[in-house]
Amino acid sequence: MDKFSGIDLHSNNSVVVVSDDADRVLYQRRLPNDPIQIRAALAPHREDLVGVVIEATYNWYWL
């Protein structure tokens, strides 16, 4: 099953969502802006992830 991830990046947290090809939400969490925690959240879906998109404003360059 193909999976897709979207991350809404804010100043101190991110909302991470993983959905399937039928647009069902499989995972949704608000996480601190810590790359280790974000990678850990995506890890169980890694084999099936087709893509990850990030919505961020111009000033969140840490990513």
N, C-alpha and C positions, 0 to 999 in steps of 0.2 A: 504494500500500500504506500503510495506517495504521500509524503508529509511536507508541510510548509510552515515556516516560522516567521512571525512578525514581532518586532521589538519596538515599543514606543519609548524612546529615550527621553528622560526628564533630567533635571539638574542633579537630583540625588537618588533617583530610583528609575527602574525600567519595568515596563509591563511586558512580559514574555508570553507569547501565545504560540501554540503548535496546533495546527489543524490538519485534517486529512483532505483527500481529493474530493470528498463530498461536502466539504466546508463544515465538518463537525469539529468542535473545539475539543482537543484531547488533553490540553494542558494550558493553564492560564494562572500566572502568579505575578505579583508585584515583588520585585527583588531589588536589593541595594545595587548601586552601580559598581559592582565588583566583578571583573571578568571571570574570576574563578567560579563564582556562584552562577553566573549566567551560562558558562560552558557546562557546568555540572547539571544545570536544569535541562539543557539540550542533549546531553550525552545519551540518555536512554532512547532518543529518537534519531540519533546520528546516522545510522545505516539507511534509514528511509527518507531523510531530509533531502528534498530536491533543491530547496533554496531558503535563504534567510534574508529578510528585508528589514531595514532599520529606518524608522522615522525620527529624525533629529533636527534640531535647529542649528544654525550656523556656529554656535559657540560651544558645542559639546565635542571637542576634538579628542578627548581622552580615548575614545573608542578606536 
